[in-house]
Amino acid sequence: MLWHELSHPEIGTLNRDLPVVIPLASCEQHGRHLPVFVDTFQLQEVMRRLEERAGDRVVSAPTLWLGASHHHMDFPGALSLSPKLYTEVIQELTLCFLNQGFRRLLFLNGHGGNVVPTHQALTDLITRNELADAATIAFSSFWRVTAHALTPERHAMETPVITHACEYETSFMLAIRGDLVDLSKISPDHIEKVRPWTADPRHAGKVEGFHRFHRWTSSGHMGQPSSATKEKGLSMLESVTTELVEFIDDFAKWPAMEVLRD
């Protein structure tokens, strides 16, 4: 069910234990060959396929397309909330669902910059609000909750993981809105830095580094977008949808976390 297509009486009669999926996306540069709305286009397509497969087993909220993208501001195109303000938006949105009685919320993310402020928002909210603490609230990026569906060998990918405006995202966009993709615009002089906190295997996975995006990539993309194909995108979308539906059906059965007392 699509939240935004229901009337208020229809929403009023919904089972409050149904999973509500809240998509979080963004609008920022994705290299020279892709439009700025990539993360939103991708997530909306995943949600469309989820709606087709899951039907009345899940409530799909409207996509929050405005994300935390200030780290992309050195390239034109970003429409963004600061991380601090984004945490407040997530909290207010969460309370809208909780105050109406919904108690099983999944935030499905499609933009890396949303991860930390959303974690902060929900961590802070459960410490201050009893409804939030008592609810079943989960967060994951779509590429993480469906990680097995995106293993490169399943789709003949030439690069190991999804990054930004890369082979994966370009393949998704070729499948979703190929008319907005122009592979001829991929910069032949592109420069991409290997980040020092990931390059040395002695340190990889042990620390995080903090810089804006223009210090990682000269033209905005990462990886090998020239290796992208529509067929790879369609294959990944099918696998991601199947795995996401399986997860949500499981999420719908998670027991409430009751207060423990001696």
ZIPEHU-V68192 format. One line per field, one symbol per residue. burial: b if it has 24 or more other ideal C-beta (glycine too) atoms within 12 Angstrom, else e. Layout:
BEGIN
burial->???
END
This chain:
BEGIN
burial->bbbeeeeeeebeebeeebbbbbbbbbbbbbbbbbbbbbbbbbbbbbbebbbebbeebbbbbbbbbbbbbbbbeebebbebbebeebbebbbebbbebbeeebbbbbbbbbbbbbbbbbbbbbeebbeeeebbeebbbbbbbbbbbbeebbebeebebebeebbbbbbbbbbbbbbbbeeebebeebeeebebeeeeeeeeeeeeeeeeeeeebeebbebbbbbbbbbbbeebbebbbbbbbbbbbebbeebbeeeeeeeeee
END
